[in-house]
Amino acid sequence: MATTNLNIRIEKSIKDQAEVIFNELGLNMTTAVNMFLRTAIREHGIPFELRLDVPNETTAAAVEEGRKLLDDPSAPGYSSIEALKAALEV
């Protein structure tokens, strides 16, 4: 199989961030790009989502806050949506 070089320009920070993710997945940049191109050909488009299961900062903070509230006996609880709406004055 003949190979060829592919030269692309990309922001350094984007490349560095992608390399961190690919390394965590056990891939290098060449393998990741080859996977993308071969799958795009097979699927005739952008075909897949390959990512680590890591929530963004906002979601991670919300999950942490929820966990703290579960462990806090003084946190308010509501037995119905109506009670929650009344507490929120909605």
PyMOL Python script that loads the backbone (N, CA, C, O; Angstrom):
from pymol import cmd

cmd.read_pdbstr("""\
ATOM      1  N   MET A   1       0.851  -1.178   0.000  1.00  0.00           N
ATOM      2  CA  MET A   1       0.000   0.000   0.000  1.00  0.00           C
ATOM      3  C   MET A   1       0.895   1.238   0.000  1.00  0.00           C
ATOM      4  O   MET A   1       1.759   1.397   0.862  1.00  0.00           O
ATOM      5  N   ALA A   2       0.676   2.090  -0.959  1.00  0.00           N
ATOM      6  CA  ALA A   2       1.444   3.336  -1.042  1.00  0.00           C
ATOM      7  C   ALA A   2       0.888   4.346  -0.048  1.00  0.00           C
ATOM      8  O   ALA A   2      -0.323   4.423   0.159  1.00  0.00           O
ATOM      9  N   THR A   3       1.763   5.108   0.556  1.00  0.00           N
ATOM     10  CA  THR A   3       1.331   6.146   1.490  1.00  0.00           C
ATOM     11  C   THR A   3       1.768   7.501   0.964  1.00  0.00           C
ATOM     12  O   THR A   3       2.629   7.595   0.089  1.00  0.00           O
ATOM     13  N   THR A   4       1.171   8.534   1.500  1.00  0.00           N
ATOM     14  CA  THR A   4       1.526   9.900   1.140  1.00  0.00           C
ATOM     15  C   THR A   4       1.489  10.749   2.401  1.00  0.00           C
ATOM     16  O   THR A   4       0.857  10.376   3.389  1.00  0.00           O
ATOM     17  N   ASN A   5       2.147  11.857   2.368  1.00  0.00           N
ATOM     18  CA  ASN A   5       2.124  12.771   3.507  1.00  0.00           C
ATOM     19  C   ASN A   5       0.959  13.729   3.366  1.00  0.00           C
ATOM     20  O   ASN A   5       0.595  14.126   2.259  1.00  0.00           O
ATOM     21  N   LEU A   6       0.383  14.092   4.484  1.00  0.00           N
ATOM     22  CA  LEU A   6      -0.697  15.061   4.541  1.00  0.00           C
ATOM     23  C   LEU A   6      -0.239  16.177   5.460  1.00  0.00           C
ATOM     24  O   LEU A   6       0.003  15.946   6.645  1.00  0.00           O
ATOM     25  N   ASN A   7      -0.119  17.364   4.936  1.00  0.00           N
ATOM     26  CA  ASN A   7       0.287  18.516   5.744  1.00  0.00           C
ATOM     27  C   ASN A   7      -0.921  19.410   5.966  1.00  0.00           C
ATOM     28  O   ASN A   7      -1.566  19.845   5.012  1.00  0.00           O
ATOM     29  N   ILE A   8      -1.219  19.679   7.212  1.00  0.00           N
ATOM     30  CA  ILE A   8      -2.324  20.570   7.535  1.00  0.00           C
ATOM     31  C   ILE A   8      -1.836  21.618   8.517  1.00  0.00           C
ATOM     32  O   ILE A   8      -0.871  21.397   9.248  1.00  0.00           O
ATOM     33  N   ARG A   9      -2.498  22.743   8.529  1.00  0.00           N
ATOM     34  CA  ARG A   9      -2.181  23.799   9.488  1.00  0.00           C
ATOM     35  C   ARG A   9      -3.308  23.865  10.503  1.00  0.00           C
ATOM     36  O   ARG A   9      -4.490  23.864  10.159  1.00  0.00           O
ATOM     37  N   ILE A  10      -2.908  23.921  11.758  1.00  0.00           N
ATOM     38  CA  ILE A  10      -3.880  23.980  12.847  1.00  0.00           C
ATOM     39  C   ILE A  10      -3.242  24.730  14.007  1.00  0.00           C
ATOM     40  O   ILE A  10      -2.022  24.718  14.166  1.00  0.00           O
ATOM     41  N   GLU A  11      -4.059  25.372  14.804  1.00  0.00           N
ATOM     42  CA  GLU A  11      -3.531  26.080  15.968  1.00  0.00           C
ATOM     43  C   GLU A  11      -2.811  25.092  16.878  1.00  0.00           C
ATOM     44  O   GLU A  11      -3.281  23.973  17.089  1.00  0.00           O
ATOM     45  N   LYS A  12      -1.681  25.507  17.408  1.00  0.00           N
ATOM     46  CA  LYS A  12      -0.880  24.637  18.267  1.00  0.00           C
ATOM     47  C   LYS A  12      -1.681  24.145  19.467  1.00  0.00           C
ATOM     48  O   LYS A  12      -1.599  22.973  19.833  1.00  0.00           O
ATOM     49  N   SER A  13      -2.454  25.038  20.079  1.00  0.00           N
ATOM     50  CA  SER A  13      -3.216  24.624  21.272  1.00  0.00           C
ATOM     51  C   SER A  13      -4.245  23.546  20.927  1.00  0.00           C
ATOM     52  O   SER A  13      -4.497  22.654  21.736  1.00  0.00           O
ATOM     53  N   ILE A  14      -4.842  23.620  19.732  1.00  0.00           N
ATOM     54  CA  ILE A  14      -5.812  22.601  19.309  1.00  0.00           C
ATOM     55  C   ILE A  14      -5.105  21.266  19.118  1.00  0.00           C
ATOM     56  O   ILE A  14      -5.586  20.231  19.579  1.00  0.00           O
ATOM     57  N   LYS A  15      -3.965  21.293  18.439  1.00  0.00           N
ATOM     58  CA  LYS A  15      -3.187  20.073  18.232  1.00  0.00           C
ATOM     59  C   LYS A  15      -2.777  19.462  19.574  1.00  0.00           C
ATOM     60  O   LYS A  15      -2.921  18.257  19.780  1.00  0.00           O
ATOM     61  N   ASP A  16      -2.272  20.289  20.475  1.00  0.00           N
ATOM     62  CA  ASP A  16      -1.817  19.793  21.778  1.00  0.00           C
ATOM     63  C   ASP A  16      -2.969  19.168  22.566  1.00  0.00           C
ATOM     64  O   ASP A  16      -2.805  18.106  23.166  1.00  0.00           O
ATOM     65  N   GLN A  17      -4.125  19.821  22.566  1.00  0.00           N
ATOM     66  CA  GLN A  17      -5.276  19.288  23.299  1.00  0.00           C
ATOM     67  C   GLN A  17      -5.741  17.960  22.691  1.00  0.00           C
ATOM     68  O   GLN A  17      -6.073  17.021  23.414  1.00  0.00           O
ATOM     69  N   ALA A  18      -5.760  17.893  21.358  1.00  0.00           N
ATOM     70  CA  ALA A  18      -6.172  16.655  20.688  1.00  0.00           C
ATOM     71  C   ALA A  18      -5.192  15.529  20.998  1.00  0.00           C
ATOM     72  O   ALA A  18      -5.611  14.396  21.234  1.00  0.00           O
ATOM     73  N   GLU A  19      -3.897  15.826  21.000  1.00  0.00           N
ATOM     74  CA  GLU A  19      -2.899  14.798  21.291  1.00  0.00           C
ATOM     75  C   GLU A  19      -3.078  14.221  22.696  1.00  0.00           C
ATOM     76  O   GLU A  19      -2.900  13.020  22.902  1.00  0.00           O
ATOM     77  N   VAL A  20      -3.427  15.068  23.655  1.00  0.00           N
ATOM     78  CA  VAL A  20      -3.661  14.579  25.013  1.00  0.00           C
ATOM     79  C   VAL A  20      -4.803  13.557  25.004  1.00  0.00           C
ATOM     80  O   VAL A  20      -4.687  12.487  25.601  1.00  0.00           O
ATOM     81  N   ILE A  21      -5.889  13.886  24.334  1.00  0.00           N
ATOM     82  CA  ILE A  21      -7.048  12.981  24.274  1.00  0.00           C
ATOM     83  C   ILE A  21      -6.682  11.701  23.533  1.00  0.00           C
ATOM     84  O   ILE A  21      -6.984  10.605  24.004  1.00  0.00           O
ATOM     85  N   PHE A  22      -6.027  11.833  22.366  1.00  0.00           N
ATOM     86  CA  PHE A  22      -5.661  10.647  21.600  1.00  0.00           C
ATOM     87  C   PHE A  22      -4.730   9.746  22.408  1.00  0.00           C
ATOM     88  O   PHE A  22      -4.875   8.524  22.387  1.00  0.00           O
ATOM     89  N   ASN A  23      -3.780  10.342  23.116  1.00  0.00           N
ATOM     90  CA  ASN A  23      -2.866   9.549  23.941  1.00  0.00           C
ATOM     91  C   ASN A  23      -3.628   8.781  25.012  1.00  0.00           C
ATOM     92  O   ASN A  23      -3.322   7.619  25.277  1.00  0.00           O
ATOM     93  N   GLU A  24      -4.619   9.420  25.631  1.00  0.00           N
ATOM     94  CA  GLU A  24      -5.425   8.733  26.643  1.00  0.00           C
ATOM     95  C   GLU A  24      -6.216   7.576  26.043  1.00  0.00           C
ATOM     96  O   GLU A  24      -6.523   6.600  26.727  1.00  0.00           O
ATOM     97  N   LEU A  25      -6.543   7.696  24.754  1.00  0.00           N
ATOM     98  CA  LEU A  25      -7.263   6.631  24.056  1.00  0.00           C
ATOM     99  C   LEU A  25      -6.312   5.602  23.445  1.00  0.00           C
ATOM    100  O   LEU A  25      -6.755   4.644  22.811  1.00  0.00           O
ATOM    101  N   GLY A  26      -5.003   5.801  23.635  1.00  0.00           N
ATOM    102  CA  GLY A  26      -4.019   4.863  23.098  1.00  0.00           C
ATOM    103  C   GLY A  26      -3.712   5.080  21.631  1.00  0.00           C
ATOM    104  O   GLY A  26      -3.250   4.162  20.953  1.00  0.00           O
ATOM    105  N   LEU A  27      -3.963   6.283  21.128  1.00  0.00           N
ATOM    106  CA  LEU A  27      -3.753   6.589  19.707  1.00  0.00           C
ATOM    107  C   LEU A  27      -2.702   7.679  19.555  1.00  0.00           C
ATOM    108  O   LEU A  27      -2.475   8.472  20.469  1.00  0.00           O
ATOM    109  N   ASN A  28      -2.059   7.708  18.383  1.00  0.00           N
ATOM    110  CA  ASN A  28      -1.244   8.866  18.039  1.00  0.00           C
ATOM    111  C   ASN A  28      -2.003   9.681  16.998  1.00  0.00           C
ATOM    112  O   ASN A  28      -3.064   9.261  16.536  1.00  0.00           O
ATOM    113  N   MET A  29      -1.477  10.829  16.629  1.00  0.00           N
ATOM    114  CA  MET A  29      -2.182  11.721  15.702  1.00  0.00           C
ATOM    115  C   MET A  29      -2.410  11.047  14.344  1.00  0.00           C
ATOM    116  O   MET A  29      -3.494  11.160  13.772  1.00  0.00           O
ATOM    117  N   THR A  30      -1.405  10.353  13.833  1.00  0.00           N
ATOM    118  CA  THR A  30      -1.534   9.697  12.522  1.00  0.00           C
ATOM    119  C   THR A  30      -2.646   8.660  12.538  1.00  0.00           C
ATOM    120  O   THR A  30      -3.468   8.618  11.622  1.00  0.00           O
ATOM    121  N   THR A  31      -2.679   7.836  13.555  1.00  0.00           N
ATOM    122  CA  THR A  31      -3.707   6.803  13.656  1.00  0.00           C
ATOM    123  C   THR A  31      -5.094   7.423  13.786  1.00  0.00           C
ATOM    124  O   THR A  31      -6.045   6.955  13.161  1.00  0.00           O
ATOM    125  N   ALA A  32      -5.213   8.476  14.598  1.00  0.00           N
ATOM    126  CA  ALA A  32      -6.508   9.134  14.779  1.00  0.00           C
ATOM    127  C   ALA A  32      -7.004   9.743  13.474  1.00  0.00           C
ATOM    128  O   ALA A  32      -8.182   9.616  13.139  1.00  0.00           O
ATOM    129  N   VAL A  33      -6.118  10.401  12.736  1.00  0.00           N
ATOM    130  CA  VAL A  33      -6.520  11.008  11.456  1.00  0.00           C
ATOM    131  C   VAL A  33      -6.897   9.913  10.457  1.00  0.00           C
ATOM    132  O   VAL A  33      -7.889  10.049   9.740  1.00  0.00           O
ATOM    133  N   ASN A  34      -6.120   8.834  10.403  1.00  0.00           N
ATOM    134  CA  ASN A  34      -6.459   7.724   9.510  1.00  0.00           C
ATOM    135  C   ASN A  34      -7.808   7.107   9.852  1.00  0.00           C
ATOM    136  O   ASN A  34      -8.592   6.785   8.959  1.00  0.00           O
ATOM    137  N   MET A  35      -8.081   6.942  11.149  1.00  0.00           N
ATOM    138  CA  MET A  35      -9.390   6.413  11.569  1.00  0.00           C
ATOM    139  C   MET A  35     -10.507   7.316  11.087  1.00  0.00           C
ATOM    140  O   MET A  35     -11.511   6.852  10.546  1.00  0.00           O
ATOM    141  N   PHE A  36     -10.320   8.615  11.289  1.00  0.00           N
ATOM    142  CA  PHE A  36     -11.341   9.570  10.878  1.00  0.00           C
ATOM    143  C   PHE A  36     -11.575   9.501   9.367  1.00  0.00           C
ATOM    144  O   PHE A  36     -12.720   9.403   8.925  1.00  0.00           O
ATOM    145  N   LEU A  37     -10.501   9.550   8.571  1.00  0.00           N
ATOM    146  CA  LEU A  37     -10.645   9.567   7.117  1.00  0.00           C
ATOM    147  C   LEU A  37     -11.263   8.281   6.580  1.00  0.00           C
ATOM    148  O   LEU A  37     -12.140   8.332   5.717  1.00  0.00           O
ATOM    149  N   ARG A  38     -10.819   7.131   7.078  1.00  0.00           N
ATOM    150  CA  ARG A  38     -11.377   5.860   6.606  1.00  0.00           C
ATOM    151  C   ARG A  38     -12.866   5.733   6.960  1.00  0.00           C
ATOM    152  O   ARG A  38     -13.671   5.267   6.153  1.00  0.00           O
ATOM    153  N   THR A  39     -13.205   6.145   8.148  1.00  0.00           N
ATOM    154  CA  THR A  39     -14.613   6.050   8.556  1.00  0.00           C
ATOM    155  C   THR A  39     -15.461   7.056   7.807  1.00  0.00           C
ATOM    156  O   THR A  39     -16.599   6.753   7.448  1.00  0.00           O
ATOM    157  N   ALA A  40     -14.934   8.251   7.561  1.00  0.00           N
ATOM    158  CA  ALA A  40     -15.667   9.245   6.769  1.00  0.00           C
ATOM    159  C   ALA A  40     -15.953   8.722   5.368  1.00  0.00           C
ATOM    160  O   ALA A  40     -17.043   8.937   4.838  1.00  0.00           O
ATOM    161  N   ILE A  41     -14.982   8.034   4.763  1.00  0.00           N
ATOM    162  CA  ILE A  41     -15.187   7.444   3.435  1.00  0.00           C
ATOM    163  C   ILE A  41     -16.276   6.386   3.491  1.00  0.00           C
ATOM    164  O   ILE A  41     -17.181   6.370   2.657  1.00  0.00           O
ATOM    165  N   ARG A  42     -16.187   5.506   4.474  1.00  0.00           N
ATOM    166  CA  ARG A  42     -17.167   4.424   4.595  1.00  0.00           C
ATOM    167  C   ARG A  42     -18.576   4.947   4.833  1.00  0.00           C
ATOM    168  O   ARG A  42     -19.541   4.413   4.286  1.00  0.00           O
ATOM    169  N   GLU A  43     -18.696   5.997   5.655  1.00  0.00           N
ATOM    170  CA  GLU A  43     -20.006   6.523   6.040  1.00  0.00           C
ATOM    171  C   GLU A  43     -20.472   7.689   5.167  1.00  0.00           C
ATOM    172  O   GLU A  43     -21.598   8.166   5.311  1.00  0.00           O
ATOM    173  N   HIS A  44     -19.610   8.141   4.269  1.00  0.00           N
ATOM    174  CA  HIS A  44     -19.928   9.277   3.393  1.00  0.00           C
ATOM    175  C   HIS A  44     -20.252  10.537   4.189  1.00  0.00           C
ATOM    176  O   HIS A  44     -21.199  11.251   3.860  1.00  0.00           O
ATOM    177  N   GLY A  45     -19.489  10.810   5.215  1.00  0.00           N
ATOM    178  CA  GLY A  45     -19.692  12.013   6.012  1.00  0.00           C
ATOM    179  C   GLY A  45     -18.952  11.920   7.330  1.00  0.00           C
ATOM    180  O   GLY A  45     -18.213  10.965   7.569  1.00  0.00           O
ATOM    181  N   ILE A  46     -19.150  12.912   8.186  1.00  0.00           N
ATOM    182  CA  ILE A  46     -18.563  12.883   9.527  1.00  0.00           C
ATOM    183  C   ILE A  46     -19.311  11.801  10.288  1.00  0.00           C
ATOM    184  O   ILE A  46     -20.500  11.955  10.567  1.00  0.00           O
ATOM    185  N   PRO A  47     -18.630  10.699  10.633  1.00  0.00           N
ATOM    186  CA  PRO A  47     -19.366   9.502  10.996  1.00  0.00           C
ATOM    187  C   PRO A  47     -19.471   9.144  12.469  1.00  0.00           C
ATOM    188  O   PRO A  47     -20.322   8.330  12.826  1.00  0.00           O
ATOM    189  N   PHE A  48     -18.662   9.705  13.324  1.00  0.00           N
ATOM    190  CA  PHE A  48     -18.630   9.141  14.665  1.00  0.00           C
ATOM    191  C   PHE A  48     -18.275  10.185  15.696  1.00  0.00           C
ATOM    192  O   PHE A  48     -17.815  11.287  15.395  1.00  0.00           O
ATOM    193  N   GLU A  49     -18.515   9.777  16.931  1.00  0.00           N
ATOM    194  CA  GLU A  49     -18.146  10.587  18.075  1.00  0.00           C
ATOM    195  C   GLU A  49     -17.245   9.723  18.941  1.00  0.00           C
ATOM    196  O   GLU A  49     -17.696   8.728  19.510  1.00  0.00           O
ATOM    197  N   LEU A  50     -15.988  10.091  19.044  1.00  0.00           N
ATOM    198  CA  LEU A  50     -15.028   9.343  19.850  1.00  0.00           C
ATOM    199  C   LEU A  50     -14.479  10.293  20.880  1.00  0.00           C
ATOM    200  O   LEU A  50     -13.707  11.196  20.560  1.00  0.00           O
ATOM    201  N   ARG A  51     -14.886  10.086  22.145  1.00  0.00           N
ATOM    202  CA  ARG A  51     -14.466  11.028  23.173  1.00  0.00           C
ATOM    203  C   ARG A  51     -14.408  10.335  24.521  1.00  0.00           C
ATOM    204  O   ARG A  51     -14.995   9.275  24.733  1.00  0.00           O
ATOM    205  N   LEU A  52     -13.697  10.957  25.397  1.00  0.00           N
ATOM    206  CA  LEU A  52     -13.637  10.475  26.763  1.00  0.00           C
ATOM    207  C   LEU A  52     -14.910  10.895  27.479  1.00  0.00           C
ATOM    208  O   LEU A  52     -15.494  11.927  27.149  1.00  0.00           O
ATOM    209  N   ASP A  53     -15.338  10.120  28.437  1.00  0.00           N
ATOM    210  CA  ASP A  53     -16.554  10.429  29.178  1.00  0.00           C
ATOM    211  C   ASP A  53     -16.208  11.365  30.335  1.00  0.00           C
ATOM    212  O   ASP A  53     -16.194  10.971  31.501  1.00  0.00           O
ATOM    213  N   VAL A  54     -15.926  12.628  29.966  1.00  0.00           N
ATOM    214  CA  VAL A  54     -15.530  13.627  30.950  1.00  0.00           C
ATOM    215  C   VAL A  54     -16.502  14.803  30.849  1.00  0.00           C
ATOM    216  O   VAL A  54     -16.594  15.435  29.797  1.00  0.00           O
ATOM    217  N   PRO A  55     -17.223  15.103  31.919  1.00  0.00           N
ATOM    218  CA  PRO A  55     -18.157  16.237  31.846  1.00  0.00           C
ATOM    219  C   PRO A  55     -17.403  17.568  31.797  1.00  0.00           C
ATOM    220  O   PRO A  55     -16.275  17.676  32.278  1.00  0.00           O
ATOM    221  N   ASN A  56     -18.048  18.577  31.206  1.00  0.00           N
ATOM    222  CA  ASN A  56     -17.422  19.906  31.198  1.00  0.00           C
ATOM    223  C   ASN A  56     -17.457  20.483  32.617  1.00  0.00           C
ATOM    224  O   ASN A  56     -18.084  19.919  33.513  1.00  0.00           O
ATOM    225  N   GLU A  57     -16.777  21.610  32.802  1.00  0.00           N
ATOM    226  CA  GLU A  57     -16.637  22.189  34.146  1.00  0.00           C
ATOM    227  C   GLU A  57     -17.986  22.518  34.781  1.00  0.00           C
ATOM    228  O   GLU A  57     -18.181  22.278  35.973  1.00  0.00           O
ATOM    229  N   THR A  58     -18.913  23.062  34.005  1.00  0.00           N
ATOM    230  CA  THR A  58     -20.220  23.430  34.538  1.00  0.00           C
ATOM    231  C   THR A  58     -20.972  22.202  35.029  1.00  0.00           C
ATOM    232  O   THR A  58     -21.549  22.209  36.116  1.00  0.00           O
ATOM    233  N   THR A  59     -20.963  21.144  34.217  1.00  0.00           N
ATOM    234  CA  THR A  59     -21.656  19.917  34.599  1.00  0.00           C
ATOM    235  C   THR A  59     -21.003  19.276  35.817  1.00  0.00           C
ATOM    236  O   THR A  59     -21.699  18.819  36.724  1.00  0.00           O
ATOM    237  N   ALA A  60     -19.676  19.237  35.845  1.00  0.00           N
ATOM    238  CA  ALA A  60     -18.968  18.650  36.982  1.00  0.00           C
ATOM    239  C   ALA A  60     -19.290  19.415  38.268  1.00  0.00           C
ATOM    240  O   ALA A  60     -19.478  18.805  39.321  1.00  0.00           O
ATOM    241  N   ALA A  61     -19.355  20.742  38.187  1.00  0.00           N
ATOM    242  CA  ALA A  61     -19.684  21.556  39.362  1.00  0.00           C
ATOM    243  C   ALA A  61     -21.116  21.285  39.818  1.00  0.00           C
ATOM    244  O   ALA A  61     -21.373  21.208  41.019  1.00  0.00           O
ATOM    245  N   ALA A  62     -22.045  21.139  38.883  1.00  0.00           N
ATOM    246  CA  ALA A  62     -23.438  20.869  39.237  1.00  0.00           C
ATOM    247  C   ALA A  62     -23.575  19.497  39.891  1.00  0.00           C
ATOM    248  O   ALA A  62     -24.327  19.341  40.853  1.00  0.00           O
ATOM    249  N   VAL A  63     -22.857  18.505  39.377  1.00  0.00           N
ATOM    250  CA  VAL A  63     -22.898  17.171  39.978  1.00  0.00           C
ATOM    251  C   VAL A  63     -22.351  17.214  41.399  1.00  0.00           C
ATOM    252  O   VAL A  63     -22.924  16.619  42.311  1.00  0.00           O
ATOM    253  N   GLU A  64     -21.241  17.921  41.580  1.00  0.00           N
ATOM    254  CA  GLU A  64     -20.643  18.029  42.918  1.00  0.00           C
ATOM    255  C   GLU A  64     -21.598  18.730  43.888  1.00  0.00           C
ATOM    256  O   GLU A  64     -21.752  18.303  45.032  1.00  0.00           O
ATOM    257  N   GLU A  65     -22.238  19.807  43.424  1.00  0.00           N
ATOM    258  CA  GLU A  65     -23.196  20.518  44.270  1.00  0.00           C
ATOM    259  C   GLU A  65     -24.357  19.605  44.647  1.00  0.00           C
ATOM    260  O   GLU A  65     -24.806  19.613  45.794  1.00  0.00           O
ATOM    261  N   GLY A  66     -24.848  18.816  43.689  1.00  0.00           N
ATOM    262  CA  GLY A  66     -25.935  17.887  43.972  1.00  0.00           C
ATOM    263  C   GLY A  66     -25.541  16.843  44.996  1.00  0.00           C
ATOM    264  O   GLY A  66     -26.333  16.499  45.874  1.00  0.00           O
ATOM    265  N   ARG A  67     -24.319  16.334  44.891  1.00  0.00           N
ATOM    266  CA  ARG A  67     -23.845  15.348  45.863  1.00  0.00           C
ATOM    267  C   ARG A  67     -23.754  15.943  47.261  1.00  0.00           C
ATOM    268  O   ARG A  67     -24.095  15.285  48.243  1.00  0.00           O
ATOM    269  N   LYS A  68     -23.297  17.176  47.349  1.00  0.00           N
ATOM    270  CA  LYS A  68     -23.209  17.842  48.660  1.00  0.00           C
ATOM    271  C   LYS A  68     -24.602  18.038  49.258  1.00  0.00           C
ATOM    272  O   LYS A  68     -24.806  17.847  50.456  1.00  0.00           O
ATOM    273  N   LEU A  69     -25.552  18.419  48.411  1.00  0.00           N
ATOM    274  CA  LEU A  69     -26.915  18.618  48.896  1.00  0.00           C
ATOM    275  C   LEU A  69     -27.528  17.310  49.397  1.00  0.00           C
ATOM    276  O   LEU A  69     -28.271  17.306  50.378  1.00  0.00           O
ATOM    277  N   LEU A  70     -27.218  16.204  48.726  1.00  0.00           N
ATOM    278  CA  LEU A  70     -27.742  14.908  49.171  1.00  0.00           C
ATOM    279  C   LEU A  70     -27.246  14.543  50.566  1.00  0.00           C
ATOM    280  O   LEU A  70     -27.967  13.921  51.346  1.00  0.00           O
ATOM    281  N   ASP A  71     -26.016  14.932  50.871  1.00  0.00           N
ATOM    282  CA  ASP A  71     -25.421  14.601  52.169  1.00  0.00           C
ATOM    283  C   ASP A  71     -25.724  15.637  53.244  1.00  0.00           C
ATOM    284  O   ASP A  71     -25.332  15.458  54.398  1.00  0.00           O
ATOM    285  N   ASP A  72     -26.411  16.711  52.890  1.00  0.00           N
ATOM    286  CA  ASP A  72     -26.684  17.802  53.831  1.00  0.00           C
ATOM    287  C   ASP A  72     -28.094  17.644  54.397  1.00  0.00           C
ATOM    288  O   ASP A  72     -29.068  17.885  53.685  1.00  0.00           O
ATOM    289  N   PRO A  73     -28.222  17.245  55.660  1.00  0.00           N
ATOM    290  CA  PRO A  73     -29.554  17.044  56.235  1.00  0.00           C
ATOM    291  C   PRO A  73     -30.349  18.344  56.348  1.00  0.00           C
ATOM    292  O   PRO A  73     -31.573  18.301  56.470  1.00  0.00           O
ATOM    293  N   SER A  74     -29.683  19.495  56.312  1.00  0.00           N
ATOM    294  CA  SER A  74     -30.414  20.759  56.411  1.00  0.00           C
ATOM    295  C   SER A  74     -30.880  21.267  55.044  1.00  0.00           C
ATOM    296  O   SER A  74     -31.583  22.275  54.974  1.00  0.00           O
ATOM    297  N   ALA A  75     -30.503  20.589  53.961  1.00  0.00           N
ATOM    298  CA  ALA A  75     -30.941  21.012  52.623  1.00  0.00           C
ATOM    299  C   ALA A  75     -32.432  20.746  52.484  1.00  0.00           C
ATOM    300  O   ALA A  75     -32.919  19.700  52.913  1.00  0.00           O
ATOM    301  N   PRO A  76     -33.162  21.687  51.889  1.00  0.00           N
ATOM    302  CA  PRO A  76     -34.608  21.486  51.754  1.00  0.00           C
ATOM    303  C   PRO A  76     -34.924  20.358  50.775  1.00  0.00           C
ATOM    304  O   PRO A  76     -34.181  20.110  49.826  1.00  0.00           O
ATOM    305  N   GLY A  77     -36.034  19.689  51.026  1.00  0.00           N
ATOM    306  CA  GLY A  77     -36.536  18.646  50.138  1.00  0.00           C
ATOM    307  C   GLY A  77     -38.000  18.910  49.827  1.00  0.00           C
ATOM    308  O   GLY A  77     -38.701  19.548  50.612  1.00  0.00           O
ATOM    309  N   TYR A  78     -38.450  18.431  48.709  1.00  0.00           N
ATOM    310  CA  TYR A  78     -39.827  18.701  48.282  1.00  0.00           C
ATOM    311  C   TYR A  78     -40.478  17.389  47.862  1.00  0.00           C
ATOM    312  O   TYR A  78     -39.857  16.564  47.191  1.00  0.00           O
ATOM    313  N   SER A  79     -41.721  17.206  48.257  1.00  0.00           N
ATOM    314  CA  SER A  79     -42.430  15.970  47.950  1.00  0.00           C
ATOM    315  C   SER A  79     -43.237  16.071  46.664  1.00  0.00           C
ATOM    316  O   SER A  79     -43.776  15.068  46.196  1.00  0.00           O
ATOM    317  N   SER A  80     -43.331  17.276  46.078  1.00  0.00           N
ATOM    318  CA  SER A  80     -44.082  17.426  44.837  1.00  0.00           C
ATOM    319  C   SER A  80     -43.529  18.613  44.055  1.00  0.00           C
ATOM    320  O   SER A  80     -42.838  19.469  44.608  1.00  0.00           O
ATOM    321  N   ILE A  81     -43.834  18.652  42.797  1.00  0.00           N
ATOM    322  CA  ILE A  81     -43.405  19.767  41.949  1.00  0.00           C
ATOM    323  C   ILE A  81     -44.088  21.059  42.397  1.00  0.00           C
ATOM    324  O   ILE A  81     -43.516  22.143  42.284  1.00  0.00           O
ATOM    325  N   GLU A  82     -45.306  20.935  42.901  1.00  0.00           N
ATOM    326  CA  GLU A  82     -46.023  22.117  43.370  1.00  0.00           C
ATOM    327  C   GLU A  82     -45.302  22.738  44.575  1.00  0.00           C
ATOM    328  O   GLU A  82     -45.188  23.960  44.673  1.00  0.00           O
ATOM    329  N   ALA A  83     -44.825  21.900  45.477  1.00  0.00           N
ATOM    330  CA  ALA A  83     -44.093  22.404  46.643  1.00  0.00           C
ATOM    331  C   ALA A  83     -42.787  23.077  46.219  1.00  0.00           C
ATOM    332  O   ALA A  83     -42.400  24.103  46.777  1.00  0.00           O
ATOM    333  N   LEU A  84     -42.123  22.500  45.242  1.00  0.00           N
ATOM    334  CA  LEU A  84     -40.879  23.107  44.724  1.00  0.00           C
ATOM    335  C   LEU A  84     -41.193  24.450  44.071  1.00  0.00           C
ATOM    336  O   LEU A  84     -40.473  25.422  44.301  1.00  0.00           O
ATOM    337  N   LYS A  85     -42.242  24.528  43.269  1.00  0.00           N
ATOM    338  CA  LYS A  85     -42.620  25.789  42.615  1.00  0.00           C
ATOM    339  C   LYS A  85     -42.965  26.853  43.651  1.00  0.00           C
ATOM    340  O   LYS A  85     -42.608  28.021  43.497  1.00  0.00           O
ATOM    341  N   ALA A  86     -43.654  26.443  44.696  1.00  0.00           N
ATOM    342  CA  ALA A  86     -44.000  27.408  45.740  1.00  0.00           C
ATOM    343  C   ALA A  86     -42.743  27.921  46.416  1.00  0.00           C
ATOM    344  O   ALA A  86     -42.644  29.116  46.693  1.00  0.00           O
ATOM    345  N   ALA A  87     -41.790  27.060  46.688  1.00  0.00           N
ATOM    346  CA  ALA A  87     -40.547  27.485  47.328  1.00  0.00           C
ATOM    347  C   ALA A  87     -39.753  28.412  46.418  1.00  0.00           C
ATOM    348  O   ALA A  87     -39.071  29.319  46.894  1.00  0.00           O
ATOM    349  N   LEU A  88     -39.840  28.190  45.119  1.00  0.00           N
ATOM    350  CA  LEU A  88     -39.140  29.031  44.144  1.00  0.00           C
ATOM    351  C   LEU A  88     -39.940  30.274  43.777  1.00  0.00           C
ATOM    352  O   LEU A  88     -39.455  31.153  43.064  1.00  0.00           O
ATOM    353  N   GLU A  89     -41.156  30.333  44.268  1.00  0.00           N
ATOM    354  CA  GLU A  89     -42.076  31.425  43.980  1.00  0.00           C
ATOM    355  C   GLU A  89     -42.306  31.549  42.478  1.00  0.00           C
ATOM    356  O   GLU A  89     -42.285  32.645  41.918  1.00  0.00           O
ATOM    357  N   VAL A  90     -42.526  30.403  41.842  1.00  0.00           N
ATOM    358  CA  VAL A  90     -42.770  30.366  40.397  1.00  0.00           C
ATOM    359  C   VAL A  90     -44.254  30.179  40.134  1.00  0.00           C
ATOM    360  O   VAL A  90     -44.673  30.120  38.978  1.00  0.00           O
TER     361      VAL A  90
END
""", "prot")
cmd.dss("prot")
cmd.show_as("cartoon", "prot")
cmd.util.cbc("prot")
cmd.orient("prot")
